[in-house]
Amino acid sequence: MGGSHGRPALTDEQVADVRQRYSTGVSQRALSREYGLAQQTISKIVHGIRYSHLPLSKLPSLYGRPRFPAGYVIDPTPFTKDELSRFWEKVSVNEHGCWAWTALLTTSGYGQLKFRGKMRVAHVVSWTLHYGPIPHGLKVLHECDNGFCVRPEHLRLGTNADNTHDMVAKGRHGTGENKSRREREASRWIRPRGPTRSEVLLAKEKLWLLDLKRTAFGRLNVLDLAGQDRNRKTLLICECFCGNVSVVRFSDLQRLSVQSCGCIRSDVTTERFTTHGMSKLPEYGIFHGMHARCSNPAVKHYKYYGGRGIVVCERWHNLHYFLADMGPRPSSEHSIDRIDVDGNYDPSNCRWATASTQRHNQRPRER
């Protein structure tokens, strides 16, 4: 039998034969001559567009604006496991209601995704997934009137005329008395809303701050955020090991240019200028006075010690040895005393003694 405009119609077996022969190397021109069809028609057949026995003028055009329904899934190959998982992870399944598309929506409120290199309408992909390819001239309609719904039981096939009649019957034909489509959908069913950008940033900030609290920056531990400075640099409240609390820039912590409240510099300075660290001990004052009396003529009582030839032994030129030999003084009433008042300061001739003991151990006064 011949088709419209004198063009022959092809059966499904002939369509399969055309594709098989084209895959073995037969040119489209040769197939066009053999079947009496335009080469453009043969091109549509071999590239997967379903041939529906329509005249050439009514076939979907490969050039210019396509005439098949929006979102029409051309590629008939089966869905892969990755494609299925990527589709369903964007669907919020409700056992008794609509299955909401939680990803991208069009301006008309329909779900949208990129499928096999092209942007597709989500409910059309859902129909194809459950029921197979969509016949030419038909489109997928919603029984529930929720454009973001992809539940197969809420979908059906129909023409543009069916869709128009349904709109009029349900009062969705856009008169001034009716609400907008978005208002109707909002009142009918609220789609689960994903987090806003500010909510995402706040959650990331909390995780970031929690991670900072687990990290020590030198001697500093992060307590909380302190806002921003005038240069919009993030400020953090930090507690030092010494107990002081200070506000530090996050960028300074990252570079480790700030590692304490300032106590590190103080400790380094103290260490640099400290010889033994015992200058505040009372024994150090006694040690220092002993050396001054024996070696410094400017001292008031030098004439009674160094002036008489009394010296400090070589071992006691080191404070550690002096403390090791003498030990700590028993009380604040004790001071160093030479057993032999004419002898030198050395371990065998010195002891800790009170003032009364030292008064009984004096050389005769000169008259």
FENHUTA-V127974 format. One record per residue. N is the residue number from 1. SS is DSSP state (hx for helix, st for strand, lp for the rest). D_CENTER is the distance of its C-alpha to the mean C-alpha in Angstrom with 1 decimal. Layout:
n:N ss:SS d_center:D_CENTER
n:N ss:SS d_center:D_CENTER
This chain:
n:1 ss:lp d_center:67.2
n:2 ss:st d_center:66.1
n:3 ss:lp d_center:63.2
n:4 ss:hx d_center:63.3
n:5 ss:hx d_center:64.6
n:6 ss:hx d_center:66.4
n:7 ss:lp d_center:63.2
n:8 ss:st d_center:63.2
n:9 ss:lp d_center:60.6
n:10 ss:lp d_center:58.8
n:11 ss:lp d_center:58.3
n:12 ss:hx d_center:55.1
n:13 ss:hx d_center:56.9
n:14 ss:hx d_center:57.7
n:15 ss:hx d_center:54.1
n:16 ss:hx d_center:52.9
n:17 ss:hx d_center:55.7
n:18 ss:hx d_center:54.7
n:19 ss:hx d_center:51.1
n:20 ss:hx d_center:52.4
n:21 ss:hx d_center:54.9
n:22 ss:hx d_center:52.4
n:23 ss:hx d_center:50.1
n:24 ss:lp d_center:53.1
n:25 ss:lp d_center:53.6
n:26 ss:lp d_center:56.0
n:27 ss:lp d_center:55.4
n:28 ss:hx d_center:54.7
n:29 ss:hx d_center:57.9
n:30 ss:hx d_center:60.0
n:31 ss:hx d_center:58.5
n:32 ss:hx d_center:59.1
n:33 ss:hx d_center:62.8
n:34 ss:hx d_center:63.2
n:35 ss:hx d_center:61.9
n:36 ss:lp d_center:63.1
n:37 ss:lp d_center:59.7
n:38 ss:lp d_center:58.1
n:39 ss:hx d_center:55.7
n:40 ss:hx d_center:52.9
n:41 ss:hx d_center:53.5
n:42 ss:hx d_center:53.4
n:43 ss:hx d_center:50.0
n:44 ss:hx d_center:48.6
n:45 ss:hx d_center:49.9
n:46 ss:hx d_center:48.5
n:47 ss:lp d_center:45.1
n:48 ss:lp d_center:44.6
n:49 ss:lp d_center:45.7
n:50 ss:lp d_center:47.8
n:51 ss:lp d_center:51.5
n:52 ss:lp d_center:53.1
n:53 ss:lp d_center:56.7
n:54 ss:lp d_center:56.3
n:55 ss:lp d_center:58.1
n:56 ss:hx d_center:56.3
n:57 ss:hx d_center:56.2
n:58 ss:hx d_center:54.1
n:59 ss:lp d_center:51.7
n:60 ss:lp d_center:48.1
n:61 ss:lp d_center:48.1
n:62 ss:lp d_center:45.9
n:63 ss:lp d_center:46.4
n:64 ss:lp d_center:45.6
n:65 ss:lp d_center:44.2
n:66 ss:lp d_center:43.8
n:67 ss:lp d_center:46.1
n:68 ss:lp d_center:44.3
n:69 ss:lp d_center:42.3
n:70 ss:lp d_center:38.7
n:71 ss:lp d_center:36.2
n:72 ss:lp d_center:39.0
n:73 ss:lp d_center:37.7
n:74 ss:lp d_center:40.0
n:75 ss:lp d_center:38.8
n:76 ss:lp d_center:40.7
n:77 ss:lp d_center:38.9
n:78 ss:lp d_center:37.4
n:79 ss:lp d_center:33.8
n:80 ss:lp d_center:31.7
n:81 ss:hx d_center:29.6
n:82 ss:hx d_center:26.3
n:83 ss:hx d_center:27.6
n:84 ss:hx d_center:28.5
n:85 ss:hx d_center:25.2
n:86 ss:hx d_center:23.3
n:87 ss:hx d_center:25.8
n:88 ss:hx d_center:25.8
n:89 ss:lp d_center:22.1
n:90 ss:lp d_center:22.5
n:91 ss:st d_center:25.5
n:92 ss:st d_center:25.8
n:93 ss:lp d_center:29.0
n:94 ss:lp d_center:31.5
n:95 ss:lp d_center:34.6
n:96 ss:lp d_center:36.9
n:97 ss:lp d_center:35.5
n:98 ss:lp d_center:33.7
n:99 ss:lp d_center:30.9
n:100 ss:st d_center:28.4
n:101 ss:st d_center:26.5
n:102 ss:lp d_center:22.9
n:103 ss:lp d_center:21.7
n:104 ss:lp d_center:23.3
n:105 ss:st d_center:26.7
n:106 ss:lp d_center:29.5
n:107 ss:lp d_center:31.3
n:108 ss:lp d_center:33.9
n:109 ss:lp d_center:31.5
n:110 ss:lp d_center:31.5
n:111 ss:st d_center:28.6
n:112 ss:st d_center:27.8
n:113 ss:st d_center:26.1
n:114 ss:st d_center:26.5
n:115 ss:st d_center:28.9
n:116 ss:lp d_center:30.6
n:117 ss:lp d_center:29.9
n:118 ss:st d_center:31.0
n:119 ss:st d_center:29.7
n:120 ss:st d_center:31.4
n:121 ss:st d_center:32.1
n:122 ss:hx d_center:30.5
n:123 ss:hx d_center:33.7
n:124 ss:hx d_center:35.7
n:125 ss:hx d_center:33.5
n:126 ss:hx d_center:33.8
n:127 ss:hx d_center:37.6
n:128 ss:hx d_center:37.9
n:129 ss:hx d_center:35.8
n:130 ss:hx d_center:38.3
n:131 ss:hx d_center:41.6
n:132 ss:lp d_center:41.6
n:133 ss:lp d_center:42.2
n:134 ss:lp d_center:43.4
n:135 ss:lp d_center:47.0
n:136 ss:lp d_center:47.7
n:137 ss:lp d_center:48.5
n:138 ss:lp d_center:46.6
n:139 ss:st d_center:43.2
n:140 ss:st d_center:41.0
n:141 ss:st d_center:41.6
n:142 ss:st d_center:40.0
n:143 ss:lp d_center:42.3
n:144 ss:lp d_center:39.8
n:145 ss:lp d_center:39.4
n:146 ss:lp d_center:35.6
n:147 ss:lp d_center:34.2
n:148 ss:lp d_center:30.8
n:149 ss:st d_center:32.5
n:150 ss:lp d_center:32.6
n:151 ss:lp d_center:34.7
n:152 ss:hx d_center:37.6
n:153 ss:hx d_center:40.2
n:154 ss:hx d_center:39.5
n:155 ss:st d_center:40.2
n:156 ss:st d_center:43.5
n:157 ss:st d_center:45.1
n:158 ss:st d_center:47.3
n:159 ss:lp d_center:48.5
n:160 ss:hx d_center:47.8
n:161 ss:hx d_center:51.0
n:162 ss:hx d_center:49.8
n:163 ss:hx d_center:46.6
n:164 ss:hx d_center:48.7
n:165 ss:hx d_center:51.1
n:166 ss:hx d_center:48.3
n:167 ss:hx d_center:46.8
n:168 ss:hx d_center:50.2
n:169 ss:hx d_center:51.0
n:170 ss:lp d_center:47.8
n:171 ss:lp d_center:48.0
n:172 ss:lp d_center:45.1
n:173 ss:lp d_center:47.2
n:174 ss:lp d_center:45.8
n:175 ss:lp d_center:48.7
n:176 ss:lp d_center:48.3
n:177 ss:lp d_center:48.9
n:178 ss:lp d_center:45.9
n:179 ss:lp d_center:42.2
n:180 ss:lp d_center:39.7
n:181 ss:hx d_center:38.0
n:182 ss:hx d_center:34.6
n:183 ss:hx d_center:36.4
n:184 ss:hx d_center:38.2
n:185 ss:hx d_center:35.1
n:186 ss:hx d_center:33.3
n:187 ss:hx d_center:36.4
n:188 ss:hx d_center:36.9
n:189 ss:lp d_center:33.6
n:190 ss:lp d_center:30.1
n:191 ss:lp d_center:27.4
n:192 ss:lp d_center:24.3
n:193 ss:lp d_center:21.9
n:194 ss:lp d_center:18.2
n:195 ss:lp d_center:15.7
n:196 ss:lp d_center:16.2
n:197 ss:hx d_center:14.0
n:198 ss:hx d_center:14.3
n:199 ss:hx d_center:13.5
n:200 ss:hx d_center:10.3
n:201 ss:hx d_center:9.3
n:202 ss:hx d_center:10.9
n:203 ss:hx d_center:9.2
n:204 ss:hx d_center:5.6
n:205 ss:hx d_center:7.9
n:206 ss:hx d_center:9.6
n:207 ss:hx d_center:7.1
n:208 ss:hx d_center:6.4
n:209 ss:hx d_center:10.2
n:210 ss:hx d_center:11.0
n:211 ss:hx d_center:9.7
n:212 ss:hx d_center:11.7
n:213 ss:hx d_center:14.6
n:214 ss:lp d_center:14.9
n:215 ss:lp d_center:15.4
n:216 ss:st d_center:18.7
n:217 ss:st d_center:19.2
n:218 ss:lp d_center:22.9
n:219 ss:lp d_center:24.6
n:220 ss:st d_center:22.0
n:221 ss:st d_center:19.8
n:222 ss:st d_center:17.4
n:223 ss:st d_center:18.8
n:224 ss:st d_center:17.2
n:225 ss:st d_center:16.4
n:226 ss:st d_center:19.5
n:227 ss:st d_center:18.8
n:228 ss:st d_center:19.4
n:229 ss:lp d_center:22.5
n:230 ss:lp d_center:24.9
n:231 ss:lp d_center:23.0
n:232 ss:lp d_center:19.8
n:233 ss:lp d_center:18.2
n:234 ss:st d_center:15.9
n:235 ss:st d_center:18.2
n:236 ss:st d_center:17.6
n:237 ss:st d_center:20.4
n:238 ss:st d_center:21.1
n:239 ss:st d_center:23.9
n:240 ss:st d_center:25.9
n:241 ss:lp d_center:27.7
n:242 ss:lp d_center:30.9
n:243 ss:lp d_center:30.0
n:244 ss:lp d_center:29.5
n:245 ss:st d_center:26.7
n:246 ss:st d_center:25.5
n:247 ss:st d_center:23.0
n:248 ss:st d_center:21.2
n:249 ss:st d_center:19.1
n:250 ss:hx d_center:15.5
n:251 ss:hx d_center:16.6
n:252 ss:hx d_center:19.6
n:253 ss:hx d_center:17.7
n:254 ss:hx d_center:15.7
n:255 ss:hx d_center:19.1
n:256 ss:lp d_center:20.8
n:257 ss:lp d_center:23.5
n:258 ss:lp d_center:23.5
n:259 ss:lp d_center:23.8
n:260 ss:lp d_center:26.1
n:261 ss:lp d_center:27.8
n:262 ss:lp d_center:30.6
n:263 ss:hx d_center:32.3
n:264 ss:hx d_center:31.6
n:265 ss:hx d_center:33.7
n:266 ss:hx d_center:36.4
n:267 ss:hx d_center:36.5
n:268 ss:hx d_center:36.8
n:269 ss:hx d_center:39.5
n:270 ss:hx d_center:41.4
n:271 ss:hx d_center:41.2
n:272 ss:hx d_center:42.5
n:273 ss:lp d_center:45.5
n:274 ss:lp d_center:46.3
n:275 ss:lp d_center:49.1
n:276 ss:lp d_center:49.5
n:277 ss:lp d_center:47.7
n:278 ss:lp d_center:50.9
n:279 ss:lp d_center:52.3
n:280 ss:lp d_center:52.0
n:281 ss:lp d_center:54.1
n:282 ss:hx d_center:57.8
n:283 ss:hx d_center:58.9
n:284 ss:hx d_center:57.5
n:285 ss:hx d_center:59.7
n:286 ss:hx d_center:62.7
n:287 ss:hx d_center:61.8
n:288 ss:hx d_center:61.5
n:289 ss:hx d_center:64.8
n:290 ss:hx d_center:66.6
n:291 ss:hx d_center:65.7
n:292 ss:hx d_center:66.5
n:293 ss:hx d_center:70.0
n:294 ss:hx d_center:70.8
n:295 ss:hx d_center:69.5
n:296 ss:lp d_center:69.2
n:297 ss:lp d_center:72.6
n:298 ss:lp d_center:71.1
n:299 ss:lp d_center:70.5
n:300 ss:lp d_center:73.2
n:301 ss:lp d_center:74.4
n:302 ss:hx d_center:74.1
n:303 ss:hx d_center:77.9
n:304 ss:hx d_center:78.0
n:305 ss:lp d_center:75.4
n:306 ss:hx d_center:74.7
n:307 ss:hx d_center:78.0
n:308 ss:hx d_center:79.8
n:309 ss:lp d_center:78.0
n:310 ss:lp d_center:75.5
n:311 ss:lp d_center:72.3
n:312 ss:st d_center:69.0
n:313 ss:lp d_center:68.8
n:314 ss:hx d_center:66.5
n:315 ss:hx d_center:64.2
n:316 ss:hx d_center:63.5
n:317 ss:hx d_center:62.1
n:318 ss:lp d_center:58.8
n:319 ss:hx d_center:57.4
n:320 ss:hx d_center:56.0
n:321 ss:hx d_center:59.4
n:322 ss:hx d_center:61.1
n:323 ss:hx d_center:58.8
n:324 ss:hx d_center:59.2
n:325 ss:hx d_center:63.0
n:326 ss:hx d_center:63.5
n:327 ss:lp d_center:60.6
n:328 ss:lp d_center:59.3
n:329 ss:lp d_center:62.1
n:330 ss:lp d_center:63.3
n:331 ss:lp d_center:63.2
n:332 ss:lp d_center:63.1
n:333 ss:lp d_center:67.0
n:334 ss:lp d_center:67.1
n:335 ss:st d_center:67.2
n:336 ss:st d_center:68.2
n:337 ss:st d_center:71.9
n:338 ss:st d_center:74.1
n:339 ss:lp d_center:76.6
n:340 ss:lp d_center:79.0
n:341 ss:lp d_center:79.0
n:342 ss:lp d_center:80.2
n:343 ss:lp d_center:77.6
n:344 ss:lp d_center:74.2
n:345 ss:st d_center:70.8
n:346 ss:lp d_center:69.9
n:347 ss:hx d_center:68.7
n:348 ss:hx d_center:72.3
n:349 ss:hx d_center:73.6
n:350 ss:st d_center:70.9
n:351 ss:st d_center:69.9
n:352 ss:st d_center:68.2
n:353 ss:st d_center:71.0
n:354 ss:lp d_center:71.5
n:355 ss:hx d_center:73.6
n:356 ss:hx d_center:76.7
n:357 ss:hx d_center:76.6
n:358 ss:hx d_center:76.3
n:359 ss:hx d_center:79.3
n:360 ss:lp d_center:81.5
n:361 ss:lp d_center:80.3
n:362 ss:lp d_center:81.3
n:363 ss:lp d_center:83.8
n:364 ss:lp d_center:87.0
n:365 ss:lp d_center:86.7
n:366 ss:lp d_center:88.6
n:367 ss:lp d_center:91.4
